[in-house]
């Protein structure tokens, strides 16, 4: 099985949390992200010999997470609970409401991106993958990845006003 991971258990222990984080970046729901990661881990367990022999097991498994998230989105209607950012702040703490409003606006813009664009953004900026690593995961060319990224960034920048936002 090579020197990638000596066993499925070692892989699951080392990479399980990162699979949940990637799923969370793609579908924006912690509980569903855990379900997605669990589904992928179950599939990896069943096909461990094939996964471990793959040319790039990490890319193979990342592709599995992306595919499972895509399937999840097609199967379910996501409900979002609205929370007033002011309710999250305790009395006596600095008021971060302007920064929270900007962050919430940006998160909502990301949620509204088409699935392929959101996937590129998550893989590029969250998983820190290069375009040539993203392309096989998404099953498209590097040029298509760059096109999705360009359109996504343009959509995210459109209408943002950074004046008056406190520095992080």
Backbone as a printed PyTorch tensor [residue, N CA C, xyz], in Angstrom:
tensor([[[  0.8220,  -1.2040,   0.0000],
         [  0.0000,   0.0000,   0.0000],
         [  0.8600,   1.2600,   0.0000]],

        [[  2.1290,   1.1130,  -0.1280],
         [  2.9870,   2.2780,  -0.2270],
         [  3.2020,   2.9340,   1.1220]],

        [[  3.7820,   4.1170,   1.1110],
         [  4.0470,   4.8230,   2.3460],
         [  3.1240,   6.0210,   2.5250]],

        [[  1.9730,   6.0140,   1.8640],
         [  1.0270,   7.1070,   2.0320],
         [  0.4620,   7.0580,   3.4460]],

        [[ -0.2310,   6.0230,   3.8140],
         [ -0.6730,   5.7500,   5.1770],
         [ -0.5820,   4.2420,   5.3540]],

        [[ -0.1030,   3.7840,   6.4890],
         [  0.0390,   2.3380,   6.6650],
         [ -1.2950,   1.6090,   6.7770]],

        [[ -2.3470,   2.3270,   7.1970],
         [ -3.6440,   1.6730,   7.3650],
         [ -4.7660,   2.6900,   7.2180]],

        [[ -5.9660,   2.1780,   7.0230],
         [ -7.1390,   3.0380,   6.9550],
         [ -7.3000,   3.8160,   8.2620]],

        [[ -7.0880,   3.1410,   9.3830],
         [ -7.2610,   3.7820,  10.6880],
         [ -6.3340,   4.9850,  10.8430]],

        [[ -5.0830,   4.8400,  10.3990],
         [ -4.1300,   5.9520,  10.4620],
         [ -4.5960,   7.1050,   9.5810]],

        [[ -5.0920,   6.7720,   8.3900],
         [ -5.6170,   7.8030,   7.4970],
         [ -6.8000,   8.5290,   8.1360]],

        [[ -7.7770,   7.7600,   8.6290],
         [ -8.9900,   8.3590,   9.1970],
         [ -8.6500,   9.2530,  10.3780]],

        [[ -7.7270,   8.8140,  11.2090],
         [ -7.3260,   9.6080,  12.3750],
         [ -6.6370,  10.9000,  11.9370]],

        [[ -5.7580,  10.8130,  10.9560],
         [ -4.9860,  11.9800,  10.5210],
         [ -5.7880,  12.9440,   9.6650]],

        [[ -6.6960,  12.4600,   8.8340],
         [ -7.3520,  13.3210,   7.8500],
         [ -8.8520,  13.5060,   8.0430]],

        [[ -9.4540,  12.8390,   8.9950],
         [-10.9000,  12.9300,   9.1740],
         [-11.3910,  14.3500,   9.4020]],

        [[-10.7260,  15.0920,  10.2880],
         [-11.1520,  16.4630,  10.5970],
         [-11.0200,  17.3770,   9.3770]],

        [[ -9.9770,  17.1750,   8.5670],
         [ -9.8150,  18.0320,   7.3890],
         [-10.8980,  17.7500,   6.3440]],

        [[-11.3890,  16.5090,   6.2790],
         [-12.4900,  16.1980,   5.3670],
         [-13.7650,  16.9270,   5.8090]],

        [[-13.9910,  16.9810,   7.1190],
         [-15.1600,  17.7050,   7.6380],
         [-15.0250,  19.1900,   7.3150]],

        [[-13.8280,  19.7570,   7.5020],
         [-13.6340,  21.1880,   7.2190],
         [-13.8600,  21.4940,   5.7380]],

        [[-13.3750,  20.6340,   4.8490],
         [-13.5900,  20.8590,   3.4190],
         [-15.0740,  20.7870,   3.0930]],

        [[-15.7560,  19.7900,   3.6050],
         [-17.1980,  19.6710,   3.3620],
         [-17.9230,  20.8950,   3.9120]],

        [[-17.5090,  21.3760,   5.0710],
         [-18.1340,  22.5660,   5.6750],
         [-17.9480,  23.7850,   4.7790]],

        [[-16.7760,  23.9050,   4.1690],
         [-16.5170,  25.0280,   3.2650],
         [-17.3760,  24.9510,   2.0070]],

        [[-17.7840,  23.7540,   1.6320],
         [-18.5760,  23.5870,   0.4120],
         [-20.0800,  23.6810,   0.6590]],

        [[-20.5620,  23.2100,   1.8110],
         [-22.0140,  23.1720,   2.0170],
         [-22.5140,  24.0230,   3.1710]],

        [[-21.6400,  24.6060,   3.9690],
         [-22.0080,  25.5960,   4.9750],
         [-22.9000,  25.0740,   6.0900]],

        [[-22.8540,  23.8210,   6.3880],
         [-23.6550,  23.2780,   7.4770],
         [-22.8050,  22.2510,   8.2110]],

        [[-22.5100,  22.5190,   9.4840],
         [-21.5890,  21.6710,  10.2380],
         [-22.0780,  20.2310,  10.3550]],

        [[-23.3340,  20.0470,  10.6910],
         [-23.8510,  18.6940,  10.8620],
         [-23.8690,  17.9310,   9.5430]],

        [[-24.2900,  18.5800,   8.4850],
         [-24.2980,  17.9280,   7.1720],
         [-22.8740,  17.6650,   6.6960]],

        [[-21.9470,  18.5740,   7.0120],
         [-20.5520,  18.3620,   6.6380],
         [-19.9970,  17.1200,   7.3380]],

        [[-20.3730,  16.9320,   8.5930],
         [-19.9400,  15.7280,   9.3020],
         [-20.5380,  14.4790,   8.6610]],

        [[-21.7930,  14.5670,   8.2450],
         [-22.4250,  13.4300,   7.5600],
         [-21.7200,  13.1240,   6.2430]],

        [[-21.3940,  14.1700,   5.4910],
         [-20.6930,  13.9860,   4.2190],
         [-19.3400,  13.3190,   4.4570]],

        [[-18.5910,  13.8340,   5.4330],
         [-17.2770,  13.2590,   5.7200],
         [-17.4110,  11.8010,   6.1580]],

        [[-18.4310,  11.4980,   6.9430],
         [-18.6440,  10.1210,   7.3800],
         [-18.9570,   9.2160,   6.1860]],

        [[-19.7860,   9.7020,   5.2630],
         [-20.0830,   8.9270,   4.0530],
         [-18.8120,   8.6550,   3.2480]],

        [[-17.9890,   9.6840,   3.0930],
         [-16.7480,   9.5240,   2.3300],
         [-15.8130,   8.5550,   3.0440]],

        [[-15.6900,   8.6900,   4.3560],
         [-14.8280,   7.7710,   5.1030],
         [-15.3130,   6.3300,   4.9800]],

        [[-16.6200,   6.1300,   4.9700],
         [-17.1620,   4.7740,   4.8020],
         [-16.8110,   4.2270,   3.4220]],

        [[-16.9300,   5.0680,   2.3970],
         [-16.5810,   4.6320,   1.0430],
         [-15.0870,   4.3620,   0.9090]],

        [[-14.2780,   5.2050,   1.5460],
         [-12.8330,   4.9930,   1.5150],
         [-12.4940,   3.6730,   2.1970]],

        [[-13.1600,   3.3750,   3.3050],
         [-12.9040,   2.1190,   4.0190],
         [-13.1790,   0.9100,   3.1200]],

        [[-14.3090,   0.9520,   2.4440],
         [-14.6920,  -0.1670,   1.5830],
         [-13.6910,  -0.3490,   0.4400]],

        [[-13.1570,   0.7530,  -0.0710],
         [-12.2700,   0.7050,  -1.2390],
         [-10.8360,   1.0880,  -0.8680]],

        [[-10.4240,   0.8170,   0.3710],
         [ -9.1240,   1.2660,   0.8580],
         [ -7.9660,   0.8290,  -0.0470]],

        [[ -7.9660,  -0.4110,  -0.5070],
         [ -6.8570,  -0.8910,  -1.3370],
         [ -6.7360,  -0.0580,  -2.6160]],

        [[ -7.8650,   0.2470,  -3.2560],
         [ -7.8420,   1.0390,  -4.4870],
         [ -7.4160,   2.4870,  -4.1980]],

        [[ -7.9370,   3.0550,  -3.1140],
         [ -7.5970,   4.4390,  -2.7560],
         [ -6.1030,   4.5490,  -2.4540]],

        [[ -5.5830,   3.6430,  -1.6660],
         [ -4.1690,   3.6930,  -1.2750],
         [ -3.2390,   3.5180,  -2.4710]],

        [[ -3.6820,   2.8080,  -3.5280],
         [ -2.8600,   2.6100,  -4.7220],
         [ -2.9800,   3.7440,  -5.7320]],

        [[ -3.9080,   4.6410,  -5.5370],
         [ -4.1230,   5.7280,  -6.5020],
         [ -2.8530,   6.5650,  -6.6440]],

        [[ -2.7000,   7.1900,  -7.8200],
         [ -1.5380,   8.0470,  -8.0540],
         [ -1.4710,   9.1750,  -7.0410]],

        [[ -2.6180,   9.7400,  -6.7150],
         [ -2.6910,  10.8250,  -5.7410],
         [ -3.8880,  10.5680,  -4.8220]],

        [[ -3.6890,   9.7930,  -3.7740],
         [ -4.8120,   9.4500,  -2.8970],
         [ -5.5240,  10.6780,  -2.3040]],

        [[ -4.7550,  11.7210,  -1.9450],
         [ -5.3900,  12.9110,  -1.3760],
         [ -6.3280,  13.5750,  -2.3840]],

        [[ -5.8940,  13.6750,  -3.6310],
         [ -6.7540,  14.2620,  -4.6660],
         [ -7.9740,  13.3750,  -4.9090]],

        [[ -7.7760,  12.0770,  -4.8890],
         [ -8.8690,  11.1170,  -5.0800],
         [ -9.9260,  11.3100,  -4.0000]],

        [[ -9.4880,  11.4310,  -2.7590],
         [-10.4230,  11.5810,  -1.6390],
         [-11.0540,  12.9660,  -1.6410]],

        [[-10.2960,  13.9920,  -2.0090],
         [-10.8670,  15.3320,  -2.1230],
         [-11.9760,  15.3380,  -3.1640]],

        [[-11.7440,  14.6540,  -4.2770],
         [-12.7660,  14.5330,  -5.3130],
         [-14.0030,  13.8280,  -4.7620]],

        [[-13.7960,  12.8070,  -3.9320],
         [-14.9200,  12.1070,  -3.3180],
         [-15.7460,  13.0630,  -2.4420]],

        [[-15.0690,  13.9320,  -1.6820],
         [-15.7780,  14.8950,  -0.8310],
         [-16.5670,  15.8750,  -1.6910]],

        [[-15.9310,  16.3880,  -2.7370],
         [-16.6300,  17.3280,  -3.6380],
         [-17.8520,  16.6560,  -4.2560]],

        [[-17.6970,  15.4350,  -4.7420],
         [-18.8240,  14.7200,  -5.3490],
         [-19.9360,  14.4680,  -4.3420]],

        [[-19.5790,  14.0870,  -3.1300],
         [-20.5890,  13.8280,  -2.1020],
         [-21.3210,  15.1210,  -1.7280]],

        [[-20.6010,  16.2360,  -1.6590],
         [-21.2440,  17.5270,  -1.3750],
         [-22.2030,  17.9110,  -2.5050]],

        [[-21.7780,  17.6800,  -3.7430],
         [-22.6540,  17.9600,  -4.8780],
         [-23.9160,  17.1120,  -4.8090]],

        [[-23.7580,  15.8450,  -4.4730],
         [-24.9170,  14.9550,  -4.3430],
         [-25.8270,  15.4150,  -3.2080]],

        [[-25.2170,  15.7990,  -2.0970],
         [-25.9990,  16.2770,  -0.9540],
         [-26.8390,  17.4870,  -1.3590]],

        [[-26.2330,  18.4200,  -2.0750],
         [-26.9580,  19.6370,  -2.4670],
         [-28.1230,  19.3050,  -3.3940]],

        [[-27.9500,  18.3130,  -4.2260],
         [-29.0410,  17.9340,  -5.1250],
         [-30.1650,  17.2400,  -4.3730]],

        [[-29.8450,  16.5320,  -3.2940],
         [-30.8460,  15.7520,  -2.5640],
         [-31.6230,  16.5550,  -1.5240]],

        [[-31.0330,  17.5780,  -0.9880],
         [-31.6480,  18.2520,   0.1630],
         [-31.8200,  19.7430,  -0.0520]],

        [[-32.7950,  20.2700,   0.6350],
         [-32.9880,  21.7160,   0.6550],
         [-32.3770,  22.2070,   1.9570]],

        [[-31.4600,  23.1360,   1.8150],
         [-30.7590,  23.6390,   2.9940],
         [-31.5530,  24.7670,   3.6340]],

        [[-31.6990,  24.6840,   4.9550],
         [-32.3600,  25.7490,   5.7140],
         [-31.3230,  26.4820,   6.5310]],

        [[-31.4290,  27.7830,   6.5380],
         [-30.4860,  28.5910,   7.2950],
         [-31.2000,  29.2940,   8.4340]],

        [[-30.6170,  29.2620,   9.5870],
         [-31.1490,  29.9850,  10.7350],
         [-30.4970,  31.3600,  10.7650]],

        [[-31.3040,  32.3780,  10.8550],
         [-30.7820,  33.7320,  10.9090],
         [-30.4830,  34.1010,  12.3560]],

        [[-29.2900,  34.6110,  12.5910],
         [-28.8750,  35.0060,  13.9270],
         [-28.4760,  36.4670,  13.8720]],

        [[-28.9690,  37.2340,  14.8190],
         [-28.6040,  38.6330,  14.9220],
         [-27.1990,  38.7120,  15.5020]],

        [[-26.2140,  39.2880,  14.7740],
         [-24.8480,  39.3480,  15.2970],
         [-24.7660,  40.0400,  16.6540]],

        [[-25.6690,  40.9820,  16.9210],
         [-25.6420,  41.6790,  18.2080],
         [-25.9170,  40.7150,  19.3520]],

        [[-26.6910,  39.6590,  19.1130],
         [-26.9780,  38.6830,  20.1570],
         [-25.7540,  37.8670,  20.5280]],

        [[-24.7680,  37.7920,  19.6280],
         [-23.5700,  37.0060,  19.8970],
         [-22.5920,  37.7560,  20.7850]],

        [[-22.7430,  39.0690,  20.8760],
         [-21.8110,  39.8700,  21.6580],
         [-22.2750,  39.9730,  23.1060]],

        [[-21.3400,  39.8480,  24.0140],
         [-21.6700,  40.0130,  25.4180],
         [-21.4320,  41.4650,  25.8050]],

        [[-22.1360,  41.9310,  26.8160],
         [-21.9860,  43.2980,  27.3020],
         [-20.5530,  43.5240,  27.7540]],

        [[-20.0170,  44.6950,  27.4420],
         [-18.6750,  45.0380,  27.8680],
         [-17.5940,  44.6870,  26.8610]],

        [[-17.9450,  43.9900,  25.8160],
         [-16.9550,  43.6670,  24.7980],
         [-17.0200,  44.7030,  23.6880]],

        [[-15.9340,  44.8670,  22.9350],
         [-15.9570,  45.8300,  21.8340],
         [-17.0330,  45.4670,  20.8120]],

        [[-17.5310,  46.4650,  20.1310],
         [-18.5800,  46.2520,  19.1360],
         [-17.9400,  45.9260,  17.7880]],

        [[-18.0510,  44.6680,  17.3880],
         [-17.5070,  44.2220,  16.1100],
         [-18.6000,  44.1340,  15.0450]],

        [[-19.7410,  44.7380,  15.2780],
         [-20.8670,  44.6230,  14.3660],
         [-20.5130,  45.0260,  12.9320]],

        [[-19.7860,  46.1410,  12.7020],
         [-19.4590,  46.4570,  11.2970],
         [-18.6520,  45.3530,  10.6260]],

        [[-17.6880,  44.7800,  11.3440],
         [-16.8840,  43.7090,  10.7620],
         [-17.7400,  42.4640,  10.5550]],

        [[-18.6200,  42.1590,  11.5090],
         [-19.5020,  41.0070,  11.3670],
         [-20.4380,  41.1720,  10.1840]],

        [[-20.9570,  42.3980,  10.0060],
         [-21.8570,  42.6360,   8.8890],
         [-21.1330,  42.4010,   7.5740]],

        [[-19.9060,  42.8710,   7.4660],
         [-19.1380,  42.6740,   6.2470],
         [-18.8380,  41.1960,   6.0520]],

        [[-18.4720,  40.5080,   7.1270],
         [-18.1770,  39.0840,   7.0450],
         [-19.4230,  38.3160,   6.6240]],

        [[-20.5690,  38.6280,   7.2370],
         [-21.8080,  37.9480,   6.8780],
         [-22.1780,  38.2180,   5.4260]],

        [[-21.9620,  39.4580,   4.9780],
         [-22.2430,  39.7860,   3.5790],
         [-21.3640,  38.9380,   2.6600]],

        [[-20.0790,  38.8380,   2.9940],
         [-19.1670,  38.0550,   2.1650],
         [-19.5490,  36.5760,   2.1930]],

        [[-19.8860,  36.0390,   3.3750],
         [-20.2950,  34.6400,   3.4600],
         [-21.5630,  34.3910,   2.6520]],

        [[-22.4920,  35.3230,   2.6920],
         [-23.7180,  35.1630,   1.9070],
         [-23.4060,  35.2030,   0.4140]],

        [[-22.4710,  36.0550,   0.0180],
         [-22.0710,  36.1040,  -1.3880],
         [-21.4540,  34.7750,  -1.8150]],

        [[-20.6360,  34.1810,  -0.9440],
         [-20.0280,  32.8850,  -1.2580],
         [-21.1080,  31.8190,  -1.3650]],

        [[-22.0640,  31.8410,  -0.4450],
         [-23.1570,  30.8600,  -0.4860],
         [-23.9470,  30.9650,  -1.7810]],

        [[-24.0620,  32.1780,  -2.3200],
         [-24.8610,  32.3960,  -3.5200],
         [-24.1150,  32.0990,  -4.8170]],

        [[-22.8230,  31.8280,  -4.7380],
         [-22.0730,  31.4880,  -5.9490],
         [-22.5920,  30.1800,  -6.5310]],

        [[-22.5320,  30.0380,  -7.8430],
         [-22.8520,  28.7380,  -8.4420],
         [-21.9060,  27.6730,  -7.8700]],

        [[-22.3690,  26.4550,  -7.8480],
         [-21.6510,  25.3620,  -7.2040],
         [-20.2100,  25.2180,  -7.6930]],

        [[-19.9740,  25.2740,  -8.9890],
         [-18.6150,  25.0950,  -9.5140],
         [-17.6940,  26.2220,  -9.0420]],

        [[-18.2020,  27.4550,  -9.0270],
         [-17.3930,  28.5830,  -8.5790],
         [-17.0950,  28.4710,  -7.0840]],

        [[-18.0890,  28.1030,  -6.3000],
         [-17.9030,  27.9480,  -4.8590],
         [-16.8930,  26.8240,  -4.5750]],

        [[-16.9620,  25.7580,  -5.3720],
         [-16.0210,  24.6530,  -5.1940],
         [-14.5940,  25.1070,  -5.4730]],

        [[-14.3910,  25.8730,  -6.5350],
         [-13.0520,  26.3870,  -6.8490],
         [-12.5530,  27.2890,  -5.7260]],

        [[-13.4000,  28.1750,  -5.2290],
         [-12.9990,  29.0750,  -4.1460],
         [-12.6000,  28.2730,  -2.9080]],

        [[-13.4030,  27.2670,  -2.5570],
         [-13.0980,  26.4550,  -1.3690],
         [-11.7940,  25.6860,  -1.5530]],

        [[-11.6060,  25.0730,  -2.7080],
         [-10.4000,  24.2860,  -2.9230],
         [ -9.1560,  25.1600,  -3.0370]],

        [[ -9.3000,  26.3180,  -3.6580],
         [ -8.1510,  27.1940,  -3.8680],
         [ -7.7540,  27.9220,  -2.5850]],

        [[ -8.7250,  28.5290,  -1.9110],
         [ -8.3930,  29.3830,  -0.7790],
         [ -8.5340,  28.6910,   0.5720]],

        [[ -9.3220,  27.6520,   0.6500],
         [ -9.4730,  26.9440,   1.9070],
         [ -8.5220,  25.7520,   1.9860]],

        [[ -8.5000,  24.9430,   0.9340],
         [ -7.6230,  23.7820,   0.9310],
         [ -6.2400,  24.1110,   0.3760]],

        [[ -6.0510,  25.3400,  -0.1130],
         [ -4.7580,  25.8060,  -0.6060],
         [ -4.2080,  24.9280,  -1.7320]],

        [[ -5.0910,  24.5800,  -2.6750],
         [ -4.6740,  23.7830,  -3.8230],
         [ -4.4170,  24.6920,  -5.0180]],

        [[ -3.4810,  24.3010,  -5.8380],
         [ -3.1820,  25.0320,  -7.0740],
         [ -4.2100,  24.6520,  -8.1420]],

        [[ -4.3220,  25.4880,  -9.1630],
         [ -5.2940,  25.2510, -10.2270],
         [ -5.0950,  23.8900, -10.8870]],

        [[ -3.8340,  23.4890, -11.0900],
         [ -3.5810,  22.1970, -11.7290],
         [ -3.9090,  21.0190, -10.8080]],

        [[ -4.0610,  21.2640,  -9.5120],
         [ -4.5180,  20.2250,  -8.5920],
         [ -6.0460,  20.1940,  -8.5160]],

        [[ -6.6590,  21.3490,  -8.6990],
         [ -8.1210,  21.4590,  -8.6380],
         [ -8.7740,  20.8450,  -9.8740]],

        [[ -8.1630,  21.0410, -11.0340],
         [ -8.7530,  20.5900, -12.2990],
         [ -9.1360,  19.1060, -12.2940]],

        [[ -8.2380,  18.1930, -11.9040],
         [ -8.6580,  16.7840, -11.9150],
         [ -9.7270,  16.4710, -10.8650]],

        [[ -9.7230,  17.2060,  -9.7660],
         [-10.7350,  16.9870,  -8.7340],
         [-12.1160,  17.3390,  -9.2700]],

        [[-12.1790,  18.4190, -10.0460],
         [-13.4540,  18.8760, -10.5920],
         [-13.7750,  18.2400, -11.9400]],

        [[-12.8050,  17.5720, -12.5290],
         [-13.0380,  16.9430, -13.8230],
         [-13.1240,  17.9350, -14.9580]],

        [[-12.2790,  18.9640, -14.8970],
         [-12.2910,  19.9840, -15.9530],
         [-10.8520,  20.4190, -16.2250]],

        [[-10.6800,  21.3330, -17.1630],
         [ -9.3390,  21.8040, -17.5050],
         [ -8.8860,  22.8910, -16.5280]],

        [[ -7.5900,  23.1550, -16.5320],
         [ -7.0300,  24.2220, -15.6960],
         [ -7.6260,  25.5620, -16.1090]],

        [[ -7.8220,  25.7580, -17.4110],
         [ -8.4120,  27.0080, -17.8920],
         [ -9.8250,  27.1980, -17.3490]],

        [[-10.5820,  26.1190, -17.2460],
         [-11.9360,  26.2050, -16.7000],
         [-11.8920,  26.5520, -15.2180]],

        [[-10.9360,  25.9860, -14.4980],
         [-10.7720,  26.3230, -13.0800],
         [-10.4980,  27.8130, -12.9360]],

        [[ -9.5870,  28.3220, -13.7470],
         [ -9.2420,  29.7550, -13.6890],
         [-10.4360,  30.6210, -14.0600]],

        [[-11.2200,  30.1790, -15.0220],
         [-12.4200,  30.9180, -15.4150],
         [-13.4250,  30.9630, -14.2630]],

        [[-13.6670,  29.8020, -13.6270],
         [-14.5730,  29.7650, -12.4750],
         [-14.0660,  30.6790, -11.3590]],

        [[-12.7650,  30.6530, -11.1040],
         [-12.1830,  31.4870, -10.0500],
         [-12.3420,  32.9690, -10.3830]],

        [[-12.0870,  33.3230, -11.6150],
         [-12.2100,  34.7190, -12.0340],
         [-13.6400,  35.2290, -11.8830]],

        [[-14.5970,  34.4230, -12.3510],
         [-15.9990,  34.8250, -12.2330],
         [-16.4380,  34.8890, -10.7740]],

        [[-15.9670,  33.9550,  -9.9640],
         [-16.3280,  33.9440,  -8.5470],
         [-15.7860,  35.1750,  -7.8440]],

        [[-14.5230,  35.4950,  -8.0820],
         [-13.9260,  36.6620,  -7.4270],
         [-14.5850,  37.9530,  -7.8820]],

        [[-14.9340,  38.0350,  -9.1530],
         [-15.6330,  39.2280,  -9.6380],
         [-16.9840,  39.3690,  -8.9560]],

        [[-17.6960,  38.2680,  -8.7920],
         [-19.0010,  38.3080,  -8.1260],
         [-18.8490,  38.6840,  -6.6550]],

        [[-17.8020,  38.1970,  -6.0150],
         [-17.5910,  38.5070,  -4.6000],
         [-17.1930,  39.9640,  -4.3960]],

        [[-16.4560,  40.5230,  -5.3400],
         [-16.0190,  41.9230,  -5.2130],
         [-17.1180,  42.9240,  -5.5430]],

        [[-18.0370,  42.5260,  -6.4010],
         [-19.0670,  43.4260,  -6.8870],
         [-19.8780,  44.0250,  -5.7300]],

        [[-19.8630,  45.3160,  -5.6090],
         [-20.6970,  46.0020,  -4.6350],
         [-20.1530,  46.0540,  -3.2210]],

        [[-18.9680,  45.5040,  -2.9810],
         [-18.4160,  45.5690,  -1.6290],
         [-17.8490,  46.9560,  -1.3710]],

        [[-18.1140,  47.4690,  -0.1950],
         [-17.5760,  48.7710,   0.2180],
         [-16.7430,  48.5500,   1.4570]],

        [[-15.4290,  48.6530,   1.3180],
         [-14.5260,  48.3660,   2.4290],
         [-14.2110,  49.6140,   3.2640]],

        [[-14.7370,  50.7780,   2.8780],
         [-14.4920,  51.9880,   3.6610],
         [-15.1800,  51.8700,   5.0080]],

        [[-14.5100,  52.2820,   6.0460],
         [-15.1140,  52.2870,   7.3700],
         [-15.1280,  50.9440,   8.0710]],

        [[-14.5710,  49.9290,   7.4290],
         [-14.5130,  48.6060,   8.0710],
         [-13.2430,  48.5510,   8.8920]],

        [[-13.3250,  48.2140,  10.1710],
         [-12.1230,  48.1750,  11.0040],
         [-11.1310,  47.1270,  10.4830]],

        [[ -9.8650,  47.4040,  10.6830],
         [ -8.8260,  46.4590,  10.2850],
         [ -8.9260,  45.2160,  11.1510]],

        [[ -8.6260,  44.0730,  10.5490],
         [ -8.6800,  42.8060,  11.3070],
         [ -7.5320,  42.7390,  12.2690]]])
